[in-house]
Amino acid sequence: MDTDRILAEFQSRKAQRVLLRDRDMLKYLLIFVVVVVGYMVTWTVVSLDHVTSDSQSHLVETRHVTGSNVALTYCMLGWWHYVIEVGSFADYLTSSVSK
């Protein structure tokens, strides 16, 4: 029988059939799309802080002068970047714990 070969391959007699209906798949897809769209909308709203009154987008720049009088200009990170970093770290922790 085919089932015996499959069970022998996985060395398990407790194999169970998984039934994934179209409705369940669409539910997972909808959840994924809502999360991604929510993330993009939130990113857009937070990024509006960087838009000037003449509708030109720019990042907040900071100038730093080192001890050897070298001037460095760099873009400051907004608070949203820190939120994303914390979320990424939390995702890493939850994925490493669940394994």
C-alpha positions as CSV (number, residue, x, y, z in Angstrom):
1,M,0.0,0.0,0.0
2,D,1.0,3.6,-0.6
3,T,0.2,4.6,3.0
4,D,2.7,2.0,4.4
5,R,5.5,3.3,2.2
6,I,4.8,6.9,3.3
7,L,4.6,5.8,7.0
8,A,7.8,3.9,6.6
9,E,9.5,7.0,5.1
10,F,8.6,9.1,8.1
11,Q,9.0,6.3,10.7
12,S,5.7,7.1,12.2
13,R,2.4,5.3,12.6
14,K,0.6,8.3,13.9
15,A,0.6,10.3,10.6
16,Q,-2.6,12.3,10.1
17,R,-4.0,13.7,7.0
18,V,-4.2,17.5,6.9
19,L,-7.2,19.0,5.2
20,L,-6.7,22.6,4.1
21,R,-9.9,24.0,2.5
22,D,-10.0,27.0,0.1
23,R,-11.8,29.0,2.8
24,D,-9.0,28.5,5.3
25,M,-6.4,29.4,2.7
26,L,-8.3,32.6,1.8
27,K,-8.6,33.4,5.5
28,Y,-4.8,33.2,5.9
29,L,-4.2,35.2,2.8
30,L,-6.6,37.9,4.0
31,I,-4.9,38.1,7.4
32,F,-1.5,38.5,5.6
33,V,-2.8,41.2,3.3
34,V,-4.4,43.1,6.2
35,V,-1.2,43.0,8.2
36,V,0.9,44.2,5.2
37,V,-1.5,47.0,4.2
38,G,-1.7,48.1,7.9
39,Y,2.1,48.2,8.0
40,M,2.3,50.2,4.8
41,V,-0.4,52.7,5.9
42,T,1.3,53.2,9.3
43,W,4.7,53.7,7.6
44,T,3.2,56.3,5.3
45,V,1.5,58.2,8.1
46,V,4.7,58.2,10.2
47,S,6.8,59.3,7.2
48,L,4.6,62.4,6.7
49,D,6.7,63.9,9.5
50,H,9.5,64.3,6.9
51,V,7.4,66.2,4.3
52,T,8.1,69.9,4.2
53,S,5.5,72.6,3.5
54,D,6.5,72.8,-0.2
55,S,5.7,69.1,-0.6
56,Q,9.2,68.0,-1.1
57,S,10.2,65.0,0.9
58,H,13.4,65.0,2.9
59,L,14.9,63.3,5.8
60,V,16.0,65.1,9.0
61,E,19.7,65.6,8.7
62,T,22.2,66.1,11.4
63,R,25.7,67.5,11.2
64,H,28.4,66.2,13.5
65,V,32.0,67.5,13.7
66,T,34.6,65.0,14.9
67,G,37.7,65.8,17.0
68,S,39.8,66.2,13.8
69,N,37.4,68.8,12.4
70,V,35.8,66.5,9.9
71,A,32.1,67.4,9.3
72,L,29.8,64.4,8.9
73,T,26.2,64.8,7.7
74,Y,23.8,61.9,8.3
75,C,20.1,61.2,8.4
76,M,18.6,60.7,11.8
77,L,16.3,57.7,12.4
78,G,12.7,58.4,13.3
79,W,11.0,56.7,16.2
80,W,9.3,54.3,13.7
81,H,12.7,52.7,12.9
82,Y,13.1,51.8,16.5
83,V,9.6,50.4,16.7
84,I,10.4,48.1,13.7
85,E,13.7,47.0,15.3
86,V,11.8,46.0,18.5
87,G,9.2,44.2,16.5
88,S,11.9,42.3,14.6
89,F,13.6,41.3,17.8
90,A,10.3,40.2,19.3
91,D,9.6,38.1,16.2
92,Y,13.1,36.6,16.4
93,L,12.5,35.7,20.0
94,T,9.1,34.1,19.4
95,S,10.3,32.1,16.4
96,S,13.4,30.8,18.3
97,V,11.3,29.8,21.3
98,S,8.7,27.9,19.2
99,K,11.3,25.6,17.6
